[in-house]
Amino acid sequence: MDTALFFWNTMISTCGVPKIIISDRDPKFTSEFWTNLYDMLGTKLAFSTAYHPQTDGLAERMIQTMEDILRIFYAYGMEYKDHEGYTHDWFTLLPAVQLAYNTCQYSTTGKKY
């Protein structure tokens, strides 16, 4: 249920129904529940090939980019002030970081995610 709730709250409710989901064959995404959900939503489930360098490389690059962004936040401290002078915790900016990352065009694919 936790995975389903996460999927609903972070994917469908914010981005819409995905056309395709690529999974590493994790049982969380291959159970009968998920298979039926994909069918109902019209989402195709694809599996990455084990030890596939291209797939692994894309995932590793995404992780590296996110680590770089988080290091920048950490370097500037755990709090920031907005344009009105109010202090906020750095993690309140994570949705904006996610939006920026998800809407960038990437040289590896030539497409926006």
N, CA, C and O atoms as CSV, one atom per row, in Angstrom:
chain,resi,resn,atom,element,x,y,z
A,1,MET,N,N,0.812,-1.193,0.000
A,1,MET,CA,C,0.000,0.000,0.000
A,1,MET,C,C,0.858,1.261,0.000
A,1,MET,O,O,0.493,2.262,-0.617
A,2,ASP,N,N,2.017,1.214,0.702
A,2,ASP,CA,C,2.888,2.383,0.727
A,2,ASP,C,C,3.356,2.758,-0.668
A,2,ASP,O,O,3.388,3.939,-1.013
A,3,THR,N,N,3.718,1.773,-1.471
A,3,THR,CA,C,4.175,2.044,-2.831
A,3,THR,C,C,3.050,2.626,-3.665
A,3,THR,O,O,3.273,3.554,-4.442
A,4,ALA,N,N,1.847,2.094,-3.515
A,4,ALA,CA,C,0.700,2.606,-4.270
A,4,ALA,C,C,0.405,4.050,-3.886
A,4,ALA,O,O,0.134,4.877,-4.756
A,5,LEU,N,N,0.452,4.358,-2.607
A,5,LEU,CA,C,0.197,5.717,-2.149
A,5,LEU,C,C,1.281,6.664,-2.645
A,5,LEU,O,O,0.985,7.775,-3.085
A,6,PHE,N,N,2.526,6.230,-2.578
A,6,PHE,CA,C,3.629,7.032,-3.103
A,6,PHE,C,C,3.435,7.301,-4.594
A,6,PHE,O,O,3.600,8.429,-5.056
A,7,PHE,N,N,3.086,6.260,-5.335
A,7,PHE,CA,C,2.853,6.381,-6.775
A,7,PHE,C,C,1.748,7.399,-7.048
A,7,PHE,O,O,1.886,8.247,-7.929
A,8,TRP,N,N,0.669,7.317,-6.302
A,8,TRP,CA,C,-0.453,8.236,-6.508
A,8,TRP,C,C,-0.061,9.666,-6.143
A,8,TRP,O,O,-0.313,10.593,-6.912
A,9,ASN,N,N,0.551,9.848,-4.980
A,9,ASN,CA,C,0.867,11.193,-4.492
A,9,ASN,C,C,1.974,11.880,-5.265
A,9,ASN,O,O,1.952,13.101,-5.418
A,10,THR,N,N,2.938,11.125,-5.754
A,10,THR,CA,C,4.075,11.769,-6.408
A,10,THR,C,C,4.034,11.700,-7.919
A,10,THR,O,O,4.647,12.533,-8.588
A,11,MET,N,N,3.344,10.750,-8.461
A,11,MET,CA,C,3.329,10.608,-9.917
A,11,MET,C,C,2.006,11.072,-10.517
A,11,MET,O,O,1.950,12.099,-11.193
A,12,ILE,N,N,0.968,10.328,-10.272
A,12,ILE,CA,C,-0.301,10.586,-10.949
A,12,ILE,C,C,-0.877,11.938,-10.562
A,12,ILE,O,O,-1.330,12.681,-11.433
A,13,SER,N,N,-0.870,12.278,-9.276
A,13,SER,CA,C,-1.496,13.527,-8.856
A,13,SER,C,C,-0.712,14.761,-9.288
A,13,SER,O,O,-1.289,15.844,-9.391
A,14,THR,N,N,0.579,14.627,-9.541
A,14,THR,CA,C,1.372,15.793,-9.934
A,14,THR,C,C,1.761,15.804,-11.404
A,14,THR,O,O,1.921,16.874,-11.990
A,15,CYS,N,N,1.915,14.632,-12.008
A,15,CYS,CA,C,2.409,14.561,-13.384
A,15,CYS,C,C,1.407,13.959,-14.359
A,15,CYS,O,O,1.591,14.058,-15.572
A,16,GLY,N,N,0.360,13.343,-13.848
A,16,GLY,CA,C,-0.574,12.650,-14.722
A,16,GLY,C,C,-0.199,11.182,-14.843
A,16,GLY,O,O,0.770,10.716,-14.243
A,17,VAL,N,N,-0.975,10.477,-15.620
A,17,VAL,CA,C,-0.761,9.041,-15.790
A,17,VAL,C,C,0.410,8.818,-16.746
A,17,VAL,O,O,0.387,9.319,-17.870
A,18,PRO,N,N,1.428,8.077,-16.323
A,18,PRO,CA,C,2.566,7.829,-17.210
A,18,PRO,C,C,2.196,6.885,-18.347
A,18,PRO,O,O,1.377,5.982,-18.179
A,19,LYS,N,N,2.812,7.107,-19.503
A,19,LYS,CA,C,2.604,6.211,-20.643
A,19,LYS,C,C,3.370,4.915,-20.448
A,19,LYS,O,O,2.918,3.845,-20.855
A,20,ILE,N,N,4.536,5.024,-19.821
A,20,ILE,CA,C,5.385,3.845,-19.619
A,20,ILE,C,C,6.126,3.983,-18.293
A,20,ILE,O,O,6.499,5.085,-17.889
A,21,ILE,N,N,6.331,2.864,-17.629
A,21,ILE,CA,C,7.148,2.813,-16.416
A,21,ILE,C,C,8.228,1.770,-16.654
A,21,ILE,O,O,7.943,0.642,-17.056
A,22,ILE,N,N,9.469,2.159,-16.401
A,22,ILE,CA,C,10.580,1.223,-16.536
A,22,ILE,C,C,10.982,0.787,-15.139
A,22,ILE,O,O,11.292,1.613,-14.281
A,23,SER,N,N,10.972,-0.506,-14.923
A,23,SER,CA,C,11.252,-1.080,-13.613
A,23,SER,C,C,12.417,-2.056,-13.712
A,23,SER,O,O,12.714,-2.592,-14.779
A,24,ASP,N,N,13.060,-2.272,-12.583
A,24,ASP,CA,C,14.148,-3.252,-12.520
A,24,ASP,C,C,13.632,-4.615,-12.063
A,24,ASP,O,O,14.366,-5.391,-11.451
A,25,ARG,N,N,12.401,-4.892,-12.354
A,25,ARG,CA,C,11.733,-6.157,-12.002
A,25,ARG,C,C,11.471,-6.303,-10.509
A,25,ARG,O,O,11.289,-7.414,-10.010
A,26,ASP,N,N,11.453,-5.198,-9.811
A,26,ASP,CA,C,11.140,-5.233,-8.385
A,26,ASP,C,C,9.736,-5.795,-8.200
A,26,ASP,O,O,8.809,-5.356,-8.880
A,27,PRO,N,N,9.556,-6.754,-7.296
A,27,PRO,CA,C,8.231,-7.345,-7.080
A,27,PRO,C,C,7.153,-6.324,-6.724
A,27,PRO,O,O,5.966,-6.571,-6.939
A,28,LYS,N,N,7.565,-5.172,-6.177
A,28,LYS,CA,C,6.581,-4.136,-5.864
A,28,LYS,C,C,5.830,-3.691,-7.114
A,28,LYS,O,O,4.663,-3.306,-7.038
A,29,PHE,N,N,6.495,-3.743,-8.256
A,29,PHE,CA,C,5.876,-3.261,-9.484
A,29,PHE,C,C,5.411,-4.373,-10.409
A,29,PHE,O,O,4.880,-4.092,-11.483
A,30,THR,N,N,5.594,-5.616,-10.024
A,30,THR,CA,C,5.205,-6.722,-10.901
A,30,THR,C,C,4.085,-7.578,-10.318
A,30,THR,O,O,3.702,-8.583,-10.917
A,31,SER,N,N,3.565,-7.201,-9.176
A,31,SER,CA,C,2.501,-7.986,-8.546
A,31,SER,C,C,1.209,-7.882,-9.354
A,31,SER,O,O,1.087,-7.051,-10.254
A,32,GLU,N,N,0.267,-8.726,-9.022
A,32,GLU,CA,C,-1.026,-8.726,-9.714
A,32,GLU,C,C,-1.726,-7.376,-9.562
A,32,GLU,O,O,-2.339,-6.883,-10.509
A,33,PHE,N,N,-1.634,-6.778,-8.373
A,33,PHE,CA,C,-2.244,-5.468,-8.153
A,33,PHE,C,C,-1.715,-4.438,-9.142
A,33,PHE,O,O,-2.485,-3.736,-9.798
A,34,TRP,N,N,-0.380,-4.356,-9.240
A,34,TRP,CA,C,0.219,-3.358,-10.119
A,34,TRP,C,C,-0.069,-3.656,-11.585
A,34,TRP,O,O,-0.321,-2.741,-12.368
A,35,THR,N,N,-0.034,-4.918,-11.954
A,35,THR,CA,C,-0.337,-5.292,-13.338
A,35,THR,C,C,-1.748,-4.863,-13.707
A,35,THR,O,O,-1.969,-4.317,-14.788
A,36,ASN,N,N,-2.700,-5.104,-12.819
A,36,ASN,CA,C,-4.079,-4.680,-13.073
A,36,ASN,C,C,-4.200,-3.160,-13.122
A,36,ASN,O,O,-4.930,-2.622,-13.954
A,37,LEU,N,N,-3.490,-2.468,-12.239
A,37,LEU,CA,C,-3.529,-1.008,-12.239
A,37,LEU,C,C,-2.978,-0.449,-13.550
A,37,LEU,O,O,-3.566,0.460,-14.136
A,38,TYR,N,N,-1.855,-0.990,-14.007
A,38,TYR,CA,C,-1.287,-0.532,-15.278
A,38,TYR,C,C,-2.275,-0.740,-16.415
A,38,TYR,O,O,-2.435,0.128,-17.272
A,39,ASP,N,N,-2.938,-1.891,-16.422
A,39,ASP,CA,C,-3.931,-2.164,-17.464
A,39,ASP,C,C,-5.065,-1.147,-17.414
A,39,ASP,O,O,-5.480,-0.633,-18.452
A,40,MET,N,N,-5.565,-0.854,-16.226
A,40,MET,CA,C,-6.670,0.095,-16.083
A,40,MET,C,C,-6.264,1.503,-16.507
A,40,MET,O,O,-7.066,2.230,-17.092
A,41,LEU,N,N,-5.022,1.892,-16.216
A,41,LEU,CA,C,-4.552,3.236,-16.546
A,41,LEU,C,C,-4.043,3.351,-17.978
A,41,LEU,O,O,-3.854,4.456,-18.487
A,42,GLY,N,N,-3.822,2.216,-18.622
A,42,GLY,CA,C,-3.254,2.246,-19.966
A,42,GLY,C,C,-1.763,2.505,-19.961
A,42,GLY,O,O,-1.216,2.996,-20.948
A,43,THR,N,N,-1.099,2.184,-18.865
A,43,THR,CA,C,0.340,2.383,-18.725
A,43,THR,C,C,1.068,1.097,-19.087
A,43,THR,O,O,0.689,0.009,-18.654
A,44,LYS,N,N,2.122,1.240,-19.890
A,44,LYS,CA,C,2.926,0.079,-20.269
A,44,LYS,C,C,4.042,-0.100,-19.246
A,44,LYS,O,O,4.684,0.870,-18.846
A,45,LEU,N,N,4.270,-1.331,-18.830
A,45,LEU,CA,C,5.359,-1.642,-17.917
A,45,LEU,C,C,6.484,-2.286,-18.707
A,45,LEU,O,O,6.290,-3.306,-19.369
A,46,ALA,N,N,7.665,-1.680,-18.631
A,46,ALA,CA,C,8.845,-2.225,-19.309
A,46,ALA,C,C,9.897,-2.522,-18.251
A,46,ALA,O,O,9.931,-1.886,-17.198
A,47,PHE,N,N,10.743,-3.482,-18.538
A,47,PHE,CA,C,11.776,-3.871,-17.590
A,47,PHE,C,C,13.148,-3.530,-18.140
A,47,PHE,O,O,13.432,-3.728,-19.322
A,48,SER,N,N,13.997,-3.011,-17.257
A,48,SER,CA,C,15.373,-2.770,-17.665
A,48,SER,C,C,16.102,-4.107,-17.703
A,48,SER,O,O,15.758,-5.049,-16.989
A,49,THR,N,N,17.102,-4.158,-18.542
A,49,THR,CA,C,17.908,-5.365,-18.649
A,49,THR,C,C,18.937,-5.365,-17.528
A,49,THR,O,O,19.596,-4.355,-17.282
A,50,ALA,N,N,19.070,-6.477,-16.861
A,50,ALA,CA,C,20.048,-6.559,-15.780
A,50,ALA,C,C,21.449,-6.297,-16.322
A,50,ALA,O,O,21.830,-6.820,-17.370
A,51,TYR,N,N,22.197,-5.494,-15.607
A,51,TYR,CA,C,23.580,-5.146,-15.967
A,51,TYR,C,C,23.679,-4.508,-17.353
A,51,TYR,O,O,24.658,-4.717,-18.070
A,52,HIS,N,N,22.673,-3.739,-17.720
A,52,HIS,CA,C,22.662,-3.053,-19.011
A,52,HIS,C,C,23.336,-1.694,-18.834
A,52,HIS,O,O,22.780,-0.825,-18.163
A,53,PRO,N,N,24.518,-1.488,-19.415
A,53,PRO,CA,C,25.285,-0.267,-19.158
A,53,PRO,C,C,24.548,1.024,-19.507
A,53,PRO,O,O,24.664,2.010,-18.780
A,54,GLN,N,N,23.789,1.035,-20.611
A,54,GLN,CA,C,23.099,2.259,-20.993
A,54,GLN,C,C,22.043,2.644,-19.962
A,54,GLN,O,O,21.954,3.805,-19.562
A,55,THR,N,N,21.252,1.676,-19.535
A,55,THR,CA,C,20.224,1.956,-18.537
A,55,THR,C,C,20.867,2.327,-17.213
A,55,THR,O,O,20.457,3.292,-16.569
A,56,ASP,N,N,21.870,1.570,-16.807
A,56,ASP,CA,C,22.558,1.861,-15.557
A,56,ASP,C,C,23.203,3.244,-15.606
A,56,ASP,O,O,23.172,3.975,-14.616
A,57,GLY,N,N,23.781,3.605,-16.739
A,57,GLY,CA,C,24.437,4.898,-16.886
A,57,GLY,C,C,23.476,6.063,-16.755
A,57,GLY,O,O,23.808,7.068,-16.125
A,58,LEU,N,N,22.289,5.948,-17.337
A,58,LEU,CA,C,21.292,7.011,-17.227
A,58,LEU,C,C,20.855,7.192,-15.781
A,58,LEU,O,O,20.733,8.317,-15.295
A,59,ALA,N,N,20.623,6.088,-15.103
A,59,ALA,CA,C,20.206,6.169,-13.702
A,59,ALA,C,C,21.320,6.769,-12.850
A,59,ALA,O,O,21.061,7.611,-11.991
A,60,GLU,N,N,22.549,6.342,-13.085
A,60,GLU,CA,C,23.673,6.868,-12.316
A,60,GLU,C,C,23.851,8.364,-12.559
A,60,GLU,O,O,24.160,9.110,-11.630
A,61,ARG,N,N,23.658,8.804,-13.797
A,61,ARG,CA,C,23.799,10.228,-14.109
A,61,ARG,C,C,22.735,11.048,-13.390
A,61,ARG,O,O,23.024,12.127,-12.872
A,62,MET,N,N,21.505,10.538,-13.357
A,62,MET,CA,C,20.434,11.235,-12.657
A,62,MET,C,C,20.755,11.354,-11.170
A,62,MET,O,O,20.555,12.410,-10.569
A,63,ILE,N,N,21.245,10.282,-10.587
A,63,ILE,CA,C,21.603,10.301,-9.168
A,63,ILE,C,C,22.726,11.302,-8.921
A,63,ILE,O,O,22.688,12.043,-7.938
A,64,GLN,N,N,23.728,11.331,-9.803
A,64,GLN,CA,C,24.836,12.271,-9.653
A,64,GLN,C,C,24.346,13.717,-9.726
A,64,GLN,O,O,24.780,14.560,-8.940
A,65,THR,N,N,23.451,14.003,-10.661
A,65,THR,CA,C,22.900,15.352,-10.792
A,65,THR,C,C,22.164,15.759,-9.525
A,65,THR,O,O,22.340,16.875,-9.035
A,66,MET,N,N,21.343,14.864,-8.990
A,66,MET,CA,C,20.604,15.179,-7.770
A,66,MET,C,C,21.558,15.372,-6.592
A,66,MET,O,O,21.336,16.253,-5.761
A,67,GLU,N,N,22.607,14.570,-6.508
A,67,GLU,CA,C,23.599,14.756,-5.443
A,67,GLU,C,C,24.270,16.122,-5.564
A,67,GLU,O,O,24.490,16.793,-4.557
A,68,ASP,N,N,24.596,16.539,-6.792
A,68,ASP,CA,C,25.209,17.848,-7.007
A,68,ASP,C,C,24.289,18.968,-6.533
A,68,ASP,O,O,24.734,19.912,-5.881
A,69,ILE,N,N,23.013,18.858,-6.862
A,69,ILE,CA,C,22.042,19.878,-6.449
A,69,ILE,C,C,21.939,19.927,-4.928
A,69,ILE,O,O,21.942,21.007,-4.338
A,70,LEU,N,N,21.848,18.765,-4.298
A,70,LEU,CA,C,21.726,18.731,-2.838
A,70,LEU,C,C,22.983,19.257,-2.153
A,70,LEU,O,O,22.895,19.864,-1.085
A,71,ARG,N,N,24.156,19.029,-2.756
A,71,ARG,CA,C,25.395,19.582,-2.192
A,71,ARG,C,C,25.376,21.109,-2.227
A,71,ARG,O,O,25.868,21.764,-1.307
A,72,ILE,N,N,24.811,21.667,-3.285
A,72,ILE,CA,C,24.700,23.130,-3.372
A,72,ILE,C,C,23.826,23.648,-2.241
A,72,ILE,O,O,24.177,24.624,-1.577
A,73,PHE,N,N,22.688,22.999,-2.019
A,73,PHE,CA,C,21.832,23.399,-0.901
A,73,PHE,C,C,22.602,23.335,0.415
A,73,PHE,O,O,22.539,24.260,1.225
A,74,TYR,N,N,23.317,22.252,0.619
A,74,TYR,CA,C,24.050,22.058,1.864
A,74,TYR,C,C,25.134,23.125,2.026
A,74,TYR,O,O,25.357,23.619,3.131
A,75,ALA,N,N,25.803,23.479,0.937
A,75,ALA,CA,C,26.871,24.476,0.989
A,75,ALA,C,C,26.353,25.846,1.428
A,75,ALA,O,O,27.073,26.608,2.073
A,76,TYR,N,N,25.116,26.151,1.082
A,76,TYR,CA,C,24.543,27.444,1.447
A,76,TYR,C,C,23.868,27.422,2.814
A,76,TYR,O,O,23.335,28.439,3.256
A,77,GLY,N,N,23.886,26.306,3.469
A,77,GLY,CA,C,23.298,26.224,4.803
A,77,GLY,C,C,21.938,25.550,4.776
A,77,GLY,O,O,21.370,25.281,3.717
A,78,MET,N,N,21.443,25.290,5.954
A,78,MET,CA,C,20.204,24.537,6.081
A,78,MET,C,C,18.968,25.421,6.012
A,78,MET,O,O,17.849,24.910,5.971
A,79,GLU,N,N,19.150,26.742,6.000
A,79,GLU,CA,C,18.017,27.651,5.905
A,79,GLU,C,C,18.297,28.687,4.830
A,79,GLU,O,O,19.453,28.933,4.484
A,80,TYR,N,N,17.259,29.283,4.312
A,80,TYR,CA,C,17.418,30.364,3.349
A,80,TYR,C,C,16.332,31.395,3.601
A,80,TYR,O,O,15.304,31.101,4.211
A,81,LYS,N,N,16.576,32.598,3.127
A,81,LYS,CA,C,15.581,33.665,3.256
A,81,LYS,C,C,14.971,33.924,1.892
A,81,LYS,O,O,15.677,33.996,0.887
A,82,ASP,N,N,13.655,34.063,1.866
A,82,ASP,CA,C,12.984,34.365,0.608
A,82,ASP,C,C,13.051,35.864,0.340
A,82,ASP,O,O,13.657,36.612,1.107
A,83,HIS,N,N,12.427,36.297,-0.752
A,83,HIS,CA,C,12.500,37.699,-1.162
A,83,HIS,C,C,11.826,38.645,-0.161
A,83,HIS,O,O,12.060,39.852,-0.204
A,84,GLU,N,N,11.001,38.115,0.731
A,84,GLU,CA,C,10.355,38.943,1.750
A,84,GLU,C,C,11.076,38.877,3.091
A,84,GLU,O,O,10.636,39.488,4.065
A,85,GLY,N,N,12.182,38.139,3.143
A,85,GLY,CA,C,12.967,38.060,4.359
A,85,GLY,C,C,12.583,36.951,5.315
A,85,GLY,O,O,13.164,36.839,6.395
A,86,TYR,N,N,11.615,36.126,4.939
A,86,TYR,CA,C,11.218,35.010,5.793
A,86,TYR,C,C,12.223,33.868,5.664
A,86,TYR,O,O,12.726,33.594,4.574
A,87,THR,N,N,12.508,33.212,6.773
A,87,THR,CA,C,13.448,32.098,6.787
A,87,THR,C,C,12.700,30.787,6.589
A,87,THR,O,O,11.648,30.562,7.187
A,88,HIS,N,N,13.258,29.925,5.742
A,88,HIS,CA,C,12.663,28.620,5.452
A,88,HIS,C,C,13.755,27.555,5.502
A,88,HIS,O,O,14.934,27.855,5.315
A,89,ASP,N,N,13.354,26.308,5.756
A,89,ASP,CA,C,14.286,25.188,5.665
A,89,ASP,C,C,14.543,24.879,4.196
A,89,ASP,O,O,13.655,25.038,3.359
A,90,TRP,N,N,15.762,24.438,3.885
A,90,TRP,CA,C,16.167,24.191,2.500
A,90,TRP,C,C,15.283,23.170,1.804
A,90,TRP,O,O,15.062,23.283,0.598
A,91,PHE,N,N,14.769,22.177,2.521
A,91,PHE,CA,C,14.012,21.108,1.867
A,91,PHE,C,C,12.676,21.587,1.315
A,91,PHE,O,O,12.045,20.881,0.528
A,92,THR,N,N,12.233,22.789,1.720
A,92,THR,CA,C,10.990,23.301,1.138
A,92,THR,C,C,11.173,23.662,-0.330
A,92,THR,O,O,10.191,23.845,-1.049
A,93,LEU,N,N,12.418,23.766,-0.781
A,93,LEU,CA,C,12.701,24.052,-2.190
A,93,LEU,C,C,12.743,22.797,-3.056
A,93,LEU,O,O,12.808,22.907,-4.280
A,94,LEU,N,N,12.709,21.616,-2.460
A,94,LEU,CA,C,12.842,20.381,-3.234
A,94,LEU,C,C,11.777,20.211,-4.318
A,94,LEU,O,O,12.115,19.720,-5.395
A,95,PRO,N,N,10.516,20.583,-4.103
A,95,PRO,CA,C,9.561,20.483,-5.216
A,95,PRO,C,C,9.968,21.340,-6.423
A,95,PRO,O,O,9.758,20.936,-7.566
A,96,ALA,N,N,10.547,22.514,-6.173
A,96,ALA,CA,C,11.010,23.354,-7.279
A,96,ALA,C,C,12.196,22.713,-7.988
A,96,ALA,O,O,12.304,22.787,-9.212
A,97,VAL,N,N,13.083,22.085,-7.223
A,97,VAL,CA,C,14.219,21.370,-7.816
A,97,VAL,C,C,13.711,20.213,-8.667
A,97,VAL,O,O,14.194,19.996,-9.778
A,98,GLN,N,N,12.744,19.477,-8.150
A,98,GLN,CA,C,12.174,18.355,-8.897
A,98,GLN,C,C,11.537,18.837,-10.195
A,98,GLN,O,O,11.728,18.225,-11.246
A,99,LEU,N,N,10.787,19.923,-10.131
A,99,LEU,CA,C,10.167,20.467,-11.339
A,99,LEU,C,C,11.231,20.880,-12.346
A,99,LEU,O,O,11.113,20.569,-13.531
A,100,ALA,N,N,12.266,21.575,-11.891
A,100,ALA,CA,C,13.337,22.001,-12.795
A,100,ALA,C,C,14.013,20.802,-13.442
A,100,ALA,O,O,14.261,20.798,-14.647
A,101,TYR,N,N,14.310,19.792,-12.645
A,101,TYR,CA,C,14.964,18.598,-13.184
A,101,TYR,C,C,14.065,17.881,-14.183
A,101,TYR,O,O,14.519,17.478,-15.254
A,102,ASN,N,N,12.806,17.725,-13.837
A,102,ASN,CA,C,11.879,16.963,-14.678
A,102,ASN,C,C,11.511,17.669,-15.977
A,102,ASN,O,O,11.037,17.023,-16.911
A,103,THR,N,N,11.717,18.975,-16.054
A,103,THR,CA,C,11.345,19.701,-17.267
A,103,THR,C,C,12.543,20.136,-18.097
A,103,THR,O,O,12.379,20.847,-19.089
A,104,CYS,N,N,13.743,19.723,-17.710
A,104,CYS,CA,C,14.945,20.032,-18.492
A,104,CYS,C,C,15.047,19.118,-19.706
A,104,CYS,O,O,14.536,17.998,-19.715
A,105,GLN,N,N,15.722,19.631,-20.729
A,105,GLN,CA,C,16.030,18.791,-21.881
A,105,GLN,C,C,17.416,18.203,-21.657
A,105,GLN,O,O,18.342,18.913,-21.263
A,106,TYR,N,N,17.556,16.907,-21.909
A,106,TYR,CA,C,18.803,16.215,-21.623
A,106,TYR,C,C,19.521,15.837,-22.907
A,106,TYR,O,O,18.903,15.390,-23.874
A,107,SER,N,N,20.841,16.023,-22.900
A,107,SER,CA,C,21.630,15.733,-24.096
A,107,SER,C,C,21.646,14.245,-24.415
A,107,SER,O,O,21.781,13.870,-25.580
A,108,THR,N,N,21.512,13.393,-23.410
A,108,THR,CA,C,21.565,11.950,-23.656
A,108,THR,C,C,20.355,11.448,-24.428
A,108,THR,O,O,20.458,10.493,-25.198
A,109,THR,N,N,19.217,12.084,-24.227
A,109,THR,CA,C,17.997,11.630,-24.898
A,109,THR,C,C,17.477,12.634,-25.907
A,109,THR,O,O,16.737,12.269,-26.821
A,110,GLY,N,N,17.857,13.901,-25.753
A,110,GLY,CA,C,17.327,14.935,-26.630
A,110,GLY,C,C,15.882,15.275,-26.315
A,110,GLY,O,O,15.253,16.046,-27.039
A,111,LYS,N,N,15.354,14.712,-25.252
A,111,LYS,CA,C,13.950,14.920,-24.896
A,111,LYS,C,C,13.846,15.407,-23.473
A,111,LYS,O,O,14.749,15.230,-22.655
A,112,LYS,N,N,12.712,16.028,-23.203
A,112,LYS,CA,C,12.393,16.354,-21.822
A,112,LYS,C,C,11.791,15.130,-21.176
A,112,LYS,O,O,11.106,14.343,-21.829
A,113,TYR,N,N,12.046,14.972,-19.900
A,113,TYR,CA,C,11.419,13.882,-19.157
A,113,TYR,C,C,10.038,14.279,-18.759
A,113,TYR,O,O,9.331,13.500,-18.121
